[in-house]
Amino acid sequence: MAINCYAVSIVVFCLSYVVGSDFCPKVCDCDMDSGLNRATCIDQNLIGVDVGVPKGVQKYILTHNLISELDNFCFKDAGYLSLEILNLSYNKIFWIGLHAFSGLESLVHIDLSYNRLRYIPSDLFWDTPKLTNLDLSSNIFEKLKNEPFLMHSNLRVLNLNNCHIMALSDRLFTRLPNLRKLDLSDNYVVTFGTQVLAPLRKLQKIELKSDYLKCTAGFMNVETFIIDHDIIYKKQCSKLAPKMSEKIISLVTVEKEEVNVNDVWNITRPETEPGHVETTTPLTPFEKFDKKFSAFQAFILGLELGLAIGVVGTYIWLRQFCKCGQLTCFRSRRETRRIQRRRDGDMRTSLLWNNIISPDLETPPTFRRQLSLPDRGPPYPTYGVPVVRQAAPLQVDAIRLPNRAETPPPPYHECRINM
């Protein structure tokens, strides 16, 4: 009895595990589409391909997410080995590992459009032998090297629309022998030669619509090559080269006869009175000049006169300040007197200050005091003490040295402190 209960518990655990593994994650919608198990995980901010989708998924849609890289063996490690259709468009993919699609032997269609791919290895899809449709549109393959872009023997549809391709090298499609449809529209290619399309011997349809293609002689040869090989193609250069007979006819010039306007047009002339003769008055010299002189000439003449007057005026203005080849600034008399008065005031202030600090210093010759007589009064007034007047000796500055000029000082009341 215990053994039976143990066996039943094991079976229940296994069934719960199997049932639990078949649950669709909340970020995805799981249904059937054309007989394929489809899982749709759109606009869920996913950053990886493994989000818990059941391993039996066959059509996996991961558009409008934030996937930036596809690591090596990412699908094989997640167990998605039954994939047939994979849609990774509108993501941020900029790098794909060489073995990212390893194990996807049933994969038929891959959509990598609207991503940020700049380069992919040429043998990237070597592990997907059944791949037939590849969409790489709206990526950034600006500069392609002169080597095979892809190597795949079963690829039939390749979309390189709006990939910013600037040039097509001769070896670009040499390793795609079974390619049937090629889309190169809306790129930056200006022209290319027939060597680019020569290896595509099974090509049935090609798209080359672009505003940058120029109808040069080389591109005209490409269009002729496409038409001769019965490839479906919408012609870009609408103007065909003229045939030889058309060239000969175009060389013949047809002389036109002169047509009298009076015989064709209905012209009414004003009636003139009989006997009236129109007289033309001669133009005055001013009127002739005004008639022949254009507005542009008048503008140039006015500009030259203005420049000449400005140069002469500037020269006259500079001559008033120029002396001996140098510009000197002459001040007005009023300003000169103000500066001299301020300078003399500074000198008097300095003299007064020196007399206060050191009265025994000798006065400069320019501002020397007059010869002073002996001072009859005391040097300082005394209060309450009778004054005894004695003959005081001469002051120091009263001694006149022989052969030395004396200059009377200015009145002391003129010494002012100019702040």
URKA-V324433 format. One record per residue. N is the residue number from 1. SS is DSSP state (alpha for helix, beta for strand, coil for the rest). OMEGA is omega in whole degrees, -180 to 180 (* if undefined). D_LAST is the distance of its C-alpha to the last C-alpha in whole Angstrom. Layout:
n-><N:N>
ss-><SS:SS>
omega-><OMEGA:OMEGA>
d_last-><D_LAST:D_LAST>
This chain:
n-><1:2:3:4:5:6:7:8:9:10:11:12:13:14:15:16:17:18:19:20:21:22:23:24:25:26:27:28:29:30:31:32:33:34:35:36:37:38:39:40:41:42:43:44:45:46:47:48:49:50:51:52:53:54:55:56:57:58:59:60:61:62:63:64:65:66:67:68:69:70:71:72:73:74:75:76:77:78:79:80:81:82:83:84:85:86:87:88:89:90:91:92:93:94:95:96:97:98:99:100:101:102:103:104:105:106:107:108:109:110:111:112:113:114:115:116:117:118:119:120:121:122:123:124:125:126:127:128:129:130:131:132:133:134:135:136:137:138:139:140:141:142:143:144:145:146:147:148:149:150:151:152:153:154:155:156:157:158:159:160:161:162:163:164:165:166:167:168:169:170:171:172:173:174:175:176:177:178:179:180:181:182:183:184:185:186:187:188:189:190:191:192:193:194:195:196:197:198:199:200:201:202:203:204:205:206:207:208:209:210:211:212:213:214:215:216:217:218:219:220:221:222:223:224:225:226:227:228:229:230:231:232:233:234:235:236:237:238:239:240:241:242:243:244:245:246:247:248:249:250:251:252:253:254:255:256:257:258:259:260:261:262:263:264:265:266:267:268:269:270:271:272:273:274:275:276:277:278:279:280:281:282:283:284:285:286:287:288:289:290:291:292:293:294:295:296:297:298:299:300:301:302:303:304:305:306:307:308:309:310:311:312:313:314:315:316:317:318:319:320:321:322:323:324:325:326:327:328:329:330:331:332:333:334:335:336:337:338:339:340:341:342:343:344:345:346:347:348:349:350:351:352:353:354:355:356:357:358:359:360:361:362:363:364:365:366:367:368:369:370:371:372:373:374:375:376:377:378:379:380:381:382:383:384:385:386:387:388:389:390:391:392:393:394:395:396:397:398:399:400:401:402:403:404:405:406:407:408:409:410:411:412:413:414:415:416:417:418:419>
ss-><coil:alpha:alpha:alpha:alpha:alpha:alpha:alpha:alpha:alpha:alpha:alpha:alpha:alpha:alpha:alpha:alpha:alpha:alpha:alpha:alpha:coil:coil:coil:coil:coil:coil:coil:beta:beta:beta:beta:beta:coil:coil:beta:beta:beta:beta:beta:coil:coil:coil:coil:coil:coil:coil:coil:coil:coil:coil:coil:coil:coil:coil:coil:coil:coil:beta:beta:beta:coil:coil:coil:coil:coil:coil:coil:beta:beta:coil:coil:coil:alpha:alpha:alpha:alpha:alpha:coil:coil:coil:coil:coil:coil:beta:beta:beta:coil:coil:coil:coil:coil:coil:coil:beta:beta:coil:coil:coil:coil:coil:coil:coil:coil:coil:coil:coil:coil:beta:beta:beta:coil:coil:coil:coil:coil:coil:coil:coil:coil:coil:coil:coil:coil:coil:coil:coil:coil:coil:coil:coil:coil:beta:beta:beta:coil:coil:coil:coil:coil:coil:coil:coil:coil:coil:coil:coil:coil:coil:coil:coil:coil:coil:coil:coil:coil:beta:beta:beta:coil:coil:coil:coil:coil:coil:coil:coil:coil:coil:coil:coil:coil:coil:coil:coil:coil:coil:coil:coil:coil:beta:beta:beta:coil:coil:coil:coil:coil:coil:coil:coil:coil:coil:coil:alpha:alpha:alpha:alpha:coil:coil:coil:coil:coil:coil:beta:beta:beta:coil:coil:coil:coil:coil:coil:coil:coil:coil:alpha:alpha:alpha:alpha:alpha:alpha:alpha:alpha:alpha:alpha:alpha:alpha:coil:coil:coil:beta:coil:coil:coil:coil:coil:coil:coil:coil:coil:coil:coil:alpha:alpha:alpha:alpha:alpha:alpha:alpha:alpha:coil:coil:coil:coil:coil:coil:coil:coil:coil:alpha:alpha:alpha:alpha:coil:coil:coil:coil:coil:coil:coil:coil:coil:coil:coil:coil:coil:coil:coil:coil:coil:coil:coil:coil:alpha:alpha:alpha:alpha:alpha:alpha:alpha:alpha:coil:coil:alpha:alpha:alpha:alpha:alpha:alpha:alpha:alpha:alpha:alpha:alpha:alpha:alpha:alpha:alpha:alpha:alpha:alpha:alpha:alpha:alpha:alpha:alpha:alpha:alpha:coil:coil:beta:beta:coil:coil:beta:beta:coil:coil:coil:coil:coil:alpha:alpha:alpha:alpha:alpha:alpha:alpha:alpha:alpha:alpha:alpha:alpha:alpha:alpha:alpha:alpha:alpha:alpha:alpha:alpha:alpha:alpha:alpha:alpha:alpha:coil:coil:coil:coil:coil:coil:coil:alpha:alpha:alpha:coil:coil:coil:coil:coil:coil:coil:coil:coil:coil:coil:coil:coil:coil:coil:coil:coil:coil:coil:coil:coil:coil:coil:coil:coil:coil:coil:coil:alpha:alpha:alpha:coil:coil:coil:coil:coil:coil:coil:coil:coil:coil:coil:coil:coil:alpha:alpha:alpha:coil:coil:coil:coil:coil>
omega-><179:-180:180:178:178:180:180:179:178:-180:179:179:180:179:178:178:-179:-180:-180:-179:-180:179:177:180:-176:-178:-177:173:-177:178:179:179:-179:179:-180:176:-175:173:-176:180:-172:172:179:180:179:180:179:-178:-178:-180:178:178:178:-173:178:-180:179:177:-172:-178:-178:-176:176:175:-176:179:-177:-178:172:-177:177:177:-177:179:180:178:178:178:-179:-176:-179:-176:175:179:-178:-178:179:-178:178:173:-180:-173:176:-180:178:178:-176:-178:-179:-177:179:180:-179:-176:179:-176:-177:-174:176:177:178:-177:177:173:-176:-179:175:-179:173:176:-178:179:-179:-176:180:-179:178:-173:-177:-178:180:-177:179:-180:178:-175:176:167:-172:175:-173:-175:179:-179:179:180:-179:179:178:176:180:-174:-176:-178:-177:-178:179:-179:177:-179:174:178:177:-180:-177:-178:178:-180:-176:-177:-172:-175:-177:-177:176:-172:-175:-179:-178:-175:-178:179:179:-176:176:172:-178:-179:180:178:176:-175:-180:180:180:-176:-178:180:-178:-174:180:-178:-178:-179:179:178:-179:-177:-179:177:-177:180:178:-178:176:180:179:180:174:176:178:178:177:177:-179:-179:-180:-180:175:178:179:-173:176:-171:-180:-179:-175:-178:178:177:-179:177:-177:180:178:176:-179:-180:-178:179:-179:-180:180:180:179:178:178:-178:177:-177:-179:180:-176:-177:176:-175:177:180:178:-180:179:180:178:-180:-180:-180:180:179:179:179:180:-180:176:178:179:178:176:179:179:-180:-177:-175:-177:180:179:177:178:178:180:180:178:178:179:179:178:177:-180:180:178:179:-179:179:178:180:-180:180:179:180:179:-178:-175:179:180:176:-179:178:177:-177:178:180:178:-178:-180:179:179:178:-180:179:-180:180:178:179:178:178:177:180:-180:178:178:-180:180:-179:179:178:180:-177:-177:-177:-178:-180:180:-180:177:-177:-176:-178:-179:179:176:178:-176:177:178:-178:-176:-177:179:-179:-179:180:179:-176:177:-179:180:-177:177:-177:177:179:-180:179:177:176:-177:-176:178:-179:179:175:180:176:175:-178:178:-180:180:180:176:178:-176:-179:177:179:180:178:179:-180:*>
d_last-><123:120:120:120:117:115:117:116:112:112:113:110:107:108:109:105:104:105:104:101:100:101:98:96:92:90:88:91:94:97:100:103:102:105:107:104:102:98:95:92:89:86:83:82:80:82:81:85:88:90:89:92:95:98:100:102:100:100:98:94:91:88:86:82:81:79:81:79:82:86:86:90:93:91:94:96:95:94:98:98:101:102:99:100:97:94:91:87:86:82:81:78:81:79:82:85:87:90:93:91:94:97:100:99:103:103:100:101:97:94:91:87:86:82:81:78:81:80:83:86:89:92:94:92:95:98:99:100:103:103:100:101:98:94:91:88:86:82:81:79:82:79:81:84:86:89:91:93:91:94:97:99:103:103:100:101:98:94:91:88:87:83:82:80:82:81:84:88:89:93:94:92:95:98:99:99:103:104:101:102:99:95:92:89:88:84:83:81:84:84:87:90:93:97:97:95:98:101:101:101:105:105:102:103:100:97:93:91:89:86:83:82:86:86:90:90:93:93:93:95:98:97:98:101:101:101:103:106:106:106:103:102:99:97:96:92:93:95:95:98:99:101:105:106:108:105:103:106:106:102:102:105:103:104:103:102:104:101:101:101:98:100:103:101:99:99:97:97:96:95:97:97:99:102:101:97:95:92:90:87:84:82:78:76:74:71:73:74:71:70:73:73:69:68:65:64:64:62:59:59:59:56:54:55:54:50:50:50:48:45:46:46:43:41:42:41:37:37:38:35:33:35:36:38:39:35:33:30:27:26:23:24:23:20:18:19:18:15:14:16:13:10:12:13:10:9:13:13:10:12:15:14:14:17:19:18:19:22:23:26:25:26:23:23:26:23:21:24:25:28:31:31:35:36:34:37:35:34:31:31:33:36:37:41:42:43:41:43:42:42:42:39:38:36:33:32:30:33:35:36:37:40:39:35:33:30:27:26:22:20:20:18:17:15:13:9:6:4:0>
